[in-house]
Amino acid sequence: MDWVDLVWPMLAAASFVLGLVHAALWINRFDERIHLALAVAAMSVGSIALFELASFRAETPGQMASIIRGWHVPIALLVCSIVYVVHTMFGSGSPLLGKSAVVLRLLALLLNFATGVNLNFLSVDRIGHATWLGAQVAFPIGQTNPWMILGQASNVLLVAYLVQTLYRVPRRSPAWNSALLVCGGWLLLTGAMVASALSMVKGQPRLPLGTSPSFVVMIVMLSALLVRDLLRARRTDELLEASELSNLRAQRDLELAANAANLGLWQWDVAGGHFAQNETNQVLLGHAATSGVATQDLFDNAELGREEERAFREAIREPAYEFEYRIQRPDGGRRWILLRGNVEHDVGGAPLVVRGVTLDVTRRKQEADLLRTLLEAAPSALLVFDESGSVRYANVAAASTFGYSQEEMAGMEVAALIAEEARTQDLLLWRQFVDSARNEMGGAHDLHGQRRGGEPFPIEVRLCRVVLEDRTRIMVAVTDLSARKKVEYEMAMERESVAHLARVTMLGELSGSLAHELNQPLAAILSNAQAAQRILNRDPSDLDQVQEILADIVETDRRAGQVISRLRSMLRREAREFAPLEINEVVQDCVRLMRNDLLNRRVSCRMNLMPGLPDCPGDPIQLQQVLMNLMRNACDALPDDPANRIIRIRTHRTETGVRAEVVDTGSGIPEDMLERIFTPFETTKATGMGMGLAVCRTIVRAHGGRIWAENVRPQGARVSFDLPVQG
């Protein structure tokens, strides 16, 4: 016994073990036939190893011929399995080459049994012996079989197929290393088989074939690759199984959550006709058990029956749908049902799979109906807009306010309800109001509405953000200000009448002073005219003095005209527009008008007017009325002591505009009267009517300002008013 008798059985056993391993894998994974092919290849190599060992120990020519004949059976199986494995793993070689190699090998196997003693020899005449590394092996010597060329042709085609496969596999792909191992190993094996066959037919001593060692190594490495892929597949299966378990848990948790939230879950396989639902869905739809038919389970209890089904089929033409309908349960109760979900469609747009949830929205519908009833009964105009500015609902009062029917207002844009001349500005204001709207009704905002037919009218709007039917809406309360504006206009006219009456009364009280104011320029005019007459009578050529006298007459006449003009302005009752004015000029005009009255009352007026004050928009006549009223009140409050009969008038700049102050040195105003003195018919004078300061406050507010009173130390009171500046 030498080393050949030890190694070759070990190689055969290793091949058979590998074959059994792959056979077991194939039985476990029946659809993966590559393991069957590898099992056949490994068993074939094991058989070849045993036949090769038997040929090494053959003693007679007949025994050698029989061994070689049987040897071709595992060789044919090996070629078939090689082609199948390479094609399955890589699939880049020409199928024609692979099939041709298999067909020629099978034809050679038939001729192996039909001609000569085997495919290699027509006859084996004797046995030769050779020594290799101390081991003696036998080899055949005889007449060559000409059909041996078929076996070699099969080998050539097999080599071509393997080379083509190796060439076509991309070099940088993950399959390149595997292709190099598999195809390269089998190329070496095929070359060894060709060399062995040629040495036998020439009767040359040959070394041991080496088929078993090289193939066993290749099978082991290939098996390692397959085992790696198998482990990866196993890991993938484990991950998939874990994922499926996780999905099952998630599905169970989802169903528990859906049941807790009273949500029905269902899926309709439209193409397959299968319908699945959870128990909650059956209860919501009023069924004791499922029929498995979607249209029956969903719409058998629908009040409108098939009409609802047809409408639902139209709804599921879209990728996402919502569908509401009412059912009558077997117990007689009526419920509103909402179906909501998504749809998978085929390329033609037909639904394939419909998934959905079922909700009982009866309570929400009842609340919506109650809300609608309350809105309809509300006397105020109420509208509900979506966030894009379209009317979703308008109550009867709103439709009447704008001159439309409720049906016509549904879907109208907010721009159609705003007056055209103010549309751009009011739409910007509307967007600001919407962006700042909260969950409670906000403050009032003035806009310009437009009735049907284009008639503009003033409106006041209040907005709040609400959630209706799971959507954010903007609720708007609209008030028609037409009647209010008319009343305000009439009240303004009444206030103007009262103010005019106050001016007339004031001028009546100042008539003595005003008469004196006019007497002075008239007396001056008369004196100058008489002087001119005397000069002309004495010396008609002295024209220089006459011209000076005439100039004085013109100036004096102008001053008298200004007095008369101011009186006419204060007596005139007419609508006035605000214009830029200087508050200092208004103060100076008032002091000039009241100069004689102040002298008669023995009152000293001291002015502290800040120069360079900005202009204020206003009516000078009305502001003169305010200042004259404050000055007269200050004069009335002064003590009898001549040293303390002083009033002070001051103007200065503030952060928001200009301020005018009238300060007296009297006894002051009682603390409880500081606010009440501006109320109509409230007065601190025994003979006063209580209208002067009320008119003053009305005028100042109309100018966008404010007026107030306060006491000063050590004695006296100060009445101030602020006015906004121009621009």
CORVENSUL-V98819 format. One record per residue. N is the residue number from 1. RES is the residue in three letters. OMEGA is omega in degrees with one decimal (none if undefined). Layout:
[[N:RES:OMEGA] [N:RES:OMEGA]]
This chain:
[[1:MET:178.1] [2:ASP:-175.0] [3:TRP:178.3] [4:VAL:-179.5] [5:ASP:177.5] [6:LEU:-172.3] [7:VAL:-173.5] [8:TRP:174.5] [9:PRO:178.8] [10:MET:178.1] [11:LEU:178.5] [12:ALA:-179.9] [13:ALA:178.3] [14:ALA:179.2] [15:SER:179.7] [16:PHE:178.2] [17:VAL:177.4] [18:LEU:178.5] [19:GLY:178.7] [20:LEU:178.6] [21:VAL:-179.0] [22:HIS:175.6] [23:ALA:177.8] [24:ALA:177.8] [25:LEU:-179.7] [26:TRP:178.6] [27:ILE:179.8] [28:ASN:179.4] [29:ARG:-168.2] [30:PHE:-177.3] [31:ASP:179.3] [32:GLU:-173.5] [33:ARG:179.0] [34:ILE:176.6] [35:HIS:174.8] [36:LEU:179.4] [37:ALA:178.2] [38:LEU:176.3] [39:ALA:177.9] [40:VAL:179.9] [41:ALA:-179.5] [42:ALA:177.5] [43:MET:179.3] [44:SER:179.1] [45:VAL:176.5] [46:GLY:178.5] [47:SER:178.5] [48:ILE:179.9] [49:ALA:179.8] [50:LEU:176.9] [51:PHE:179.7] [52:GLU:177.9] [53:LEU:178.9] [54:ALA:179.2] [55:SER:177.3] [56:PHE:-174.2] [57:ARG:179.6] [58:ALA:-175.9] [59:GLU:-177.5] [60:THR:176.6] [61:PRO:179.5] [62:GLY:178.4] [63:GLN:179.2] [64:MET:-179.4] [65:ALA:-179.9] [66:SER:-179.9] [67:ILE:-178.6] [68:ILE:178.4] [69:ARG:179.0] [70:GLY:-179.6] [71:TRP:-174.7] [72:HIS:178.5] [73:VAL:177.8] [74:PRO:177.5] [75:ILE:178.9] [76:ALA:178.1] [77:LEU:179.5] [78:LEU:179.8] [79:VAL:179.4] [80:CYS:-178.4] [81:SER:177.6] [82:ILE:-178.5] [83:VAL:-178.0] [84:TYR:-178.3] [85:VAL:-178.4] [86:VAL:179.7] [87:HIS:-178.3] [88:THR:-175.9] [89:MET:-171.6] [90:PHE:175.9] [91:GLY:-178.0] [92:SER:178.7] [93:GLY:-179.7] [94:SER:177.1] [95:PRO:-179.3] [96:LEU:178.2] [97:LEU:-179.1] [98:GLY:179.8] [99:LYS:179.6] [100:SER:178.9] [101:ALA:-179.9] [102:VAL:-177.8] [103:VAL:179.7] [104:LEU:-179.9] [105:ARG:177.7] [106:LEU:176.9] [107:LEU:177.3] [108:ALA:178.5] [109:LEU:177.1] [110:LEU:179.8] [111:LEU:177.0] [112:ASN:180.0] [113:PHE:-174.4] [114:ALA:-176.7] [115:THR:175.4] [116:GLY:178.0] [117:VAL:173.4] [118:ASN:-177.2] [119:LEU:-175.0] [120:ASN:-173.4] [121:PHE:167.6] [122:LEU:175.7] [123:SER:174.4] [124:VAL:-172.9] [125:ASP:-178.9] [126:ARG:-179.0] [127:ILE:173.6] [128:GLY:-179.8] [129:HIS:177.4] [130:ALA:-179.3] [131:THR:179.4] [132:TRP:-178.5] [133:LEU:176.1] [134:GLY:-179.5] [135:ALA:-179.1] [136:GLN:-179.6] [137:VAL:-179.2] [138:ALA:174.5] [139:PHE:-174.3] [140:PRO:173.5] [141:ILE:-178.0] [142:GLY:-177.5] [143:GLN:-175.6] [144:THR:176.2] [145:ASN:-177.5] [146:PRO:179.1] [147:TRP:177.2] [148:MET:-178.2] [149:ILE:178.1] [150:LEU:178.5] [151:GLY:179.9] [152:GLN:176.2] [153:ALA:176.4] [154:SER:179.4] [155:ASN:179.8] [156:VAL:178.5] [157:LEU:178.3] [158:LEU:177.2] [159:VAL:179.3] [160:ALA:-179.8] [161:TYR:-179.8] [162:LEU:179.7] [163:VAL:179.4] [164:GLN:177.9] [165:THR:-179.3] [166:LEU:-178.7] [167:TYR:-174.9] [168:ARG:177.0] [169:VAL:-179.7] [170:PRO:-174.5] [171:ARG:-174.9] [172:ARG:-178.7] [173:SER:178.3] [174:PRO:-177.6] [175:ALA:-174.9] [176:TRP:-179.4] [177:ASN:178.1] [178:SER:179.5] [179:ALA:178.6] [180:LEU:180.0] [181:LEU:-174.7] [182:VAL:-175.6] [183:CYS:179.0] [184:GLY:179.0] [185:GLY:-179.2] [186:TRP:171.8] [187:LEU:176.5] [188:LEU:179.2] [189:LEU:-179.5] [190:THR:176.7] [191:GLY:177.6] [192:ALA:178.9] [193:MET:179.0] [194:VAL:180.0] [195:ALA:179.9] [196:SER:-179.1] [197:ALA:-179.3] [198:LEU:179.8] [199:SER:179.9] [200:MET:-174.7] [201:VAL:178.5] [202:LYS:177.7] [203:GLY:-179.2] [204:GLN:174.5] [205:PRO:-178.2] [206:ARG:173.8] [207:LEU:176.3] [208:PRO:-171.3] [209:LEU:-178.3] [210:GLY:179.8] [211:THR:-175.6] [212:SER:-178.5] [213:PRO:-176.9] [214:SER:-177.6] [215:PHE:179.0] [216:VAL:178.3] [217:VAL:-179.4] [218:MET:179.2] [219:ILE:179.2] [220:VAL:-178.8] [221:MET:177.9] [222:LEU:178.4] [223:SER:177.4] [224:ALA:177.4] [225:LEU:-179.5] [226:LEU:177.6] [227:VAL:176.6] [228:ARG:177.8] [229:ASP:179.4] [230:LEU:178.3] [231:LEU:177.1] [232:ARG:178.7] [233:ALA:178.1] [234:ARG:177.9] [235:ARG:177.7] [236:THR:178.2] [237:ASP:178.8] [238:GLU:178.0] [239:LEU:178.9] [240:LEU:178.7] [241:GLU:177.4] [242:ALA:178.7] [243:SER:178.5] [244:GLU:177.3] [245:LEU:178.0] [246:SER:178.5] [247:ASN:178.8] [248:LEU:177.7] [249:ARG:179.4] [250:ALA:178.9] [251:GLN:178.2] [252:ARG:178.6] [253:ASP:179.1] [254:LEU:179.9] [255:GLU:176.6] [256:LEU:178.5] [257:ALA:179.2] [258:ALA:178.4] [259:ASN:179.2] [260:ALA:179.9] [261:ALA:-179.3] [262:ASN:177.3] [263:LEU:173.3] [264:GLY:177.8] [265:LEU:179.5] [266:TRP:177.4] [267:GLN:-178.1] [268:TRP:173.2] [269:ASP:-172.8] [270:VAL:-177.6] [271:ALA:-178.0] [272:GLY:179.0] [273:GLY:-177.8] [274:HIS:179.3] [275:PHE:-180.0] [276:ALA:-178.7] [277:GLN:175.9] [278:ASN:-174.9] [279:GLU:179.9] [280:THR:179.6] [281:ASN:177.9] [282:GLN:-177.9] [283:VAL:-179.0] [284:LEU:-177.4] [285:LEU:174.7] [286:GLY:179.3] [287:HIS:175.2] [288:ALA:179.9] [289:ALA:-179.5] [290:THR:176.4] [291:SER:-177.0] [292:GLY:179.2] [293:VAL:-171.7] [294:ALA:-174.5] [295:THR:177.9] [296:GLN:-177.8] [297:ASP:-176.1] [298:LEU:-167.0] [299:PHE:178.5] [300:ASP:-178.9] [301:ASN:179.9] [302:ALA:-178.0] [303:GLU:-179.0] [304:LEU:172.1] [305:GLY:-172.9] [306:ARG:176.4] [307:GLU:177.2] [308:GLU:179.7] [309:GLU:178.9] [310:ARG:178.8] [311:ALA:178.4] [312:PHE:178.2] [313:ARG:174.4] [314:GLU:-177.6] [315:ALA:-175.9] [316:ILE:169.8] [317:ARG:179.1] [318:GLU:179.4] [319:PRO:177.0] [320:ALA:-173.9] [321:TYR:168.0] [322:GLU:-175.5] [323:PHE:179.7] [324:GLU:173.4] [325:TYR:-177.6] [326:ARG:179.6] [327:ILE:171.9] [328:GLN:-176.5] [329:ARG:179.3] [330:PRO:179.1] [331:ASP:177.4] [332:GLY:-179.6] [333:GLY:177.9] [334:ARG:-178.5] [335:ARG:173.6] [336:TRP:-176.5] [337:ILE:174.9] [338:LEU:173.3] [339:LEU:-178.3] [340:ARG:179.5] [341:GLY:-179.3] [342:ASN:-172.3] [343:VAL:169.6] [344:GLU:-177.5] [345:HIS:171.9] [346:ASP:-176.2] [347:VAL:179.1] [348:GLY:178.8] [349:GLY:178.7] [350:ALA:-179.4] [351:PRO:176.2] [352:LEU:-178.7] [353:VAL:178.0] [354:VAL:177.0] [355:ARG:-177.6] [356:GLY:171.6] [357:VAL:-179.6] [358:THR:179.7] [359:LEU:171.8] [360:ASP:-176.2] [361:VAL:-177.6] [362:THR:-178.1] [363:ARG:179.5] [364:ARG:178.4] [365:LYS:178.7] [366:GLN:177.7] [367:GLU:178.4] [368:ALA:177.9] [369:ASP:178.0] [370:LEU:178.4] [371:LEU:179.1] [372:ARG:178.9] [373:THR:179.4] [374:LEU:179.9] [375:LEU:179.4] [376:GLU:-178.0] [377:ALA:-177.3] [378:ALA:178.8] [379:PRO:-179.5] [380:SER:176.2] [381:ALA:-177.6] [382:LEU:177.1] [383:LEU:174.9] [384:VAL:179.3] [385:PHE:166.6] [386:ASP:-173.3] [387:GLU:177.0] [388:SER:177.7] [389:GLY:177.6] [390:SER:179.6] [391:VAL:175.2] [392:ARG:-179.8] [393:TYR:173.7] [394:ALA:-180.0] [395:ASN:-175.2] [396:VAL:-178.6] [397:ALA:179.2] [398:ALA:179.1] [399:ALA:179.4] [400:SER:-178.8] [401:THR:-176.4] [402:PHE:174.4] [403:GLY:178.6] [404:TYR:168.0] [405:SER:-179.9] [406:GLN:179.6] [407:GLU:179.6] [408:GLU:-177.4] [409:MET:-179.8] [410:ALA:179.0] [411:GLY:179.2] [412:MET:176.4] [413:GLU:-178.3] [414:VAL:-179.3] [415:ALA:-178.8] [416:ALA:-178.5] [417:LEU:-179.2] [418:ILE:-177.8] [419:ALA:-173.5] [420:GLU:-175.4] [421:GLU:-179.7] [422:ALA:-170.2] [423:ARG:-176.1] [424:THR:-178.6] [425:GLN:-177.4] [426:ASP:176.7] [427:LEU:175.3] [428:LEU:177.0] [429:LEU:179.2] [430:TRP:-179.6] [431:ARG:176.6] [432:GLN:179.2] [433:PHE:-178.7] [434:VAL:-178.7] [435:ASP:-178.1] [436:SER:-178.1] [437:ALA:179.8] [438:ARG:-177.2] [439:ASN:174.6] [440:GLU:-175.7] [441:MET:-175.5] [442:GLY:-179.0] [443:GLY:-176.9] [444:ALA:177.1] [445:HIS:-179.6] [446:ASP:176.1] [447:LEU:179.4] [448:HIS:179.6] [449:GLY:179.4] [450:GLN:178.9] [451:ARG:174.3] [452:ARG:-176.6] [453:GLY:175.3] [454:GLY:-179.1] [455:GLU:178.5] [456:PRO:175.4] [457:PHE:-178.0] [458:PRO:178.0] [459:ILE:173.6] [460:GLU:-176.8] [461:VAL:171.5] [462:ARG:-172.9] [463:LEU:168.5] [464:CYS:-179.4] [465:ARG:-179.5] [466:VAL:176.3] [467:VAL:178.7] [468:LEU:179.7] [469:GLU:176.2] [470:ASP:178.6] [471:ARG:179.0] [472:THR:178.6] [473:ARG:176.0] [474:ILE:177.5] [475:MET:-174.7] [476:VAL:172.0] [477:ALA:-175.1] [478:VAL:176.3] [479:THR:176.5] [480:ASP:-176.7] [481:LEU:-175.7] [482:SER:-178.9] [483:ALA:-179.8] [484:ARG:179.6] [485:LYS:178.6] [486:LYS:178.5] [487:VAL:179.5] [488:GLU:177.9] [489:TYR:179.6] [490:GLU:178.0] [491:MET:178.0] [492:ALA:177.9] [493:MET:177.4] [494:GLU:178.2] [495:ARG:178.4] [496:GLU:178.2] [497:SER:178.7] [498:VAL:179.4] [499:ALA:178.7] [500:HIS:178.0] [501:LEU:179.3] [502:ALA:179.1] [503:ARG:179.9] [504:VAL:178.8] [505:THR:-179.5] [506:MET:-179.9] [507:LEU:175.9] [508:GLY:178.8] [509:GLU:-179.0] [510:LEU:-171.7] [511:SER:179.5] [512:GLY:179.7] [513:SER:-178.6] [514:LEU:177.4] [515:ALA:177.0] [516:HIS:179.8] [517:GLU:179.7] [518:LEU:-178.8] [519:ASN:-178.5] [520:GLN:179.7] [521:PRO:179.4] [522:LEU:177.6] [523:ALA:179.5] [524:ALA:179.2] [525:ILE:-179.8] [526:LEU:-178.8] [527:SER:-179.5] [528:ASN:-179.4] [529:ALA:179.1] [530:GLN:178.2] [531:ALA:179.9] [532:ALA:179.0] [533:GLN:-179.2] [534:ARG:179.9] [535:ILE:-178.6] [536:LEU:178.7] [537:ASN:-177.0] [538:ARG:-175.9] [539:ASP:-177.0] [540:PRO:-178.0] [541:SER:-178.0] [542:ASP:-175.7] [543:LEU:-178.4] [544:ASP:179.4] [545:GLN:178.6] [546:VAL:178.7] [547:GLN:178.5] [548:GLU:179.3] [549:ILE:179.2] [550:LEU:177.9] [551:ALA:177.7] [552:ASP:178.5] [553:ILE:-179.7] [554:VAL:-178.1] [555:GLU:-179.7] [556:THR:177.5] [557:ASP:178.0] [558:ARG:179.7] [559:ARG:177.1] [560:ALA:177.9] [561:GLY:178.4] [562:GLN:178.2] [563:VAL:-179.8] [564:ILE:-179.9] [565:SER:179.0] [566:ARG:178.2] [567:LEU:179.0] [568:ARG:179.9] [569:SER:-178.3] [570:MET:179.3] [571:LEU:-175.4] [572:ARG:176.3] [573:ARG:-177.8] [574:GLU:177.5] [575:ALA:-177.7] [576:ARG:174.9] [577:GLU:179.3] [578:PHE:177.4] [579:ALA:179.0] [580:PRO:178.9] [581:LEU:176.4] [582:GLU:-176.5] [583:ILE:179.4] [584:ASN:178.1] [585:GLU:178.1] [586:VAL:179.4] [587:VAL:-178.1] [588:GLN:177.2] [589:ASP:179.6] [590:CYS:180.0] [591:VAL:178.4] [592:ARG:179.6] [593:LEU:-175.3] [594:MET:-174.7] [595:ARG:-178.5] [596:ASN:177.7] [597:ASP:177.8] [598:LEU:178.8] [599:LEU:179.5] [600:ASN:-179.8] [601:ARG:-177.9] [602:ARG:-179.6] [603:VAL:176.7] [604:SER:179.9] [605:CYS:-179.4] [606:ARG:-177.1] [607:MET:175.1] [608:ASN:-173.0] [609:LEU:179.6] [610:MET:179.5] [611:PRO:173.4] [612:GLY:178.8] [613:LEU:179.1] [614:PRO:179.5] [615:ASP:175.6] [616:CYS:173.9] [617:PRO:-179.6] [618:GLY:178.3] [619:ASP:-176.1] [620:PRO:-178.7] [621:ILE:179.9] [622:GLN:179.2] [623:LEU:173.7] [624:GLN:178.6] [625:GLN:179.1] [626:VAL:-176.9] [627:LEU:179.8] [628:MET:177.9] [629:ASN:179.6] [630:LEU:179.7] [631:MET:179.6] [632:ARG:177.0] [633:ASN:178.6] [634:ALA:178.3] [635:CYS:-179.3] [636:ASP:-176.1] [637:ALA:-174.3] [638:LEU:177.1] [639:PRO:-178.8] [640:ASP:-178.6] [641:ASP:-177.8] [642:PRO:-177.4] [643:ALA:-177.0] [644:ASN:179.4] [645:ARG:-175.0] [646:ILE:168.4] [647:ILE:-178.3] [648:ARG:177.2] [649:ILE:-175.3] [650:ARG:171.9] [651:THR:176.9] [652:HIS:-177.2] [653:ARG:172.6] [654:THR:-178.9] [655:GLU:-175.2] [656:THR:-178.1] [657:GLY:178.9] [658:VAL:-177.8] [659:ARG:173.9] [660:ALA:-177.2] [661:GLU:172.7] [662:VAL:-174.6] [663:VAL:175.7] [664:ASP:179.5] [665:THR:-178.6] [666:GLY:-175.9] [667:SER:179.1] [668:GLY:-177.1] [669:ILE:175.8] [670:PRO:-174.7] [671:GLU:-178.1] [672:ASP:-178.9] [673:MET:-174.8] [674:LEU:177.9] [675:GLU:-173.8] [676:ARG:-176.9] [677:ILE:179.0] [678:PHE:178.3] [679:THR:-179.9] [680:PRO:176.6] [681:PHE:172.3] [682:GLU:-176.9] [683:THR:174.9] [684:THR:-179.2] [685:LYS:-178.7] [686:ALA:-177.3] [687:THR:-177.3] [688:GLY:178.3] [689:MET:-179.2] [690:GLY:-179.7] [691:MET:-173.6] [692:GLY:-178.3] [693:LEU:175.9] [694:ALA:176.6] [695:VAL:179.0] [696:CYS:180.0] [697:ARG:178.5] [698:THR:-179.0] [699:ILE:-178.3] [700:VAL:178.3] [701:ARG:177.8] [702:ALA:177.4] [703:HIS:179.5] [704:GLY:-177.8] [705:GLY:177.6] [706:ARG:-178.4] [707:ILE:-179.9] [708:TRP:-179.7] [709:ALA:177.7] [710:GLU:176.9] [711:ASN:179.4] [712:VAL:177.8] [713:ARG:3.2] [714:PRO:179.7] [715:GLN:176.5] [716:GLY:179.9] [717:ALA:178.9] [718:ARG:174.5] [719:VAL:-175.7] [720:SER:170.0] [721:PHE:178.8] [722:ASP:175.9] [723:LEU:175.9] [724:PRO:-178.6] [725:VAL:-178.9] [726:GLN:175.2] [727:GLY:none]]
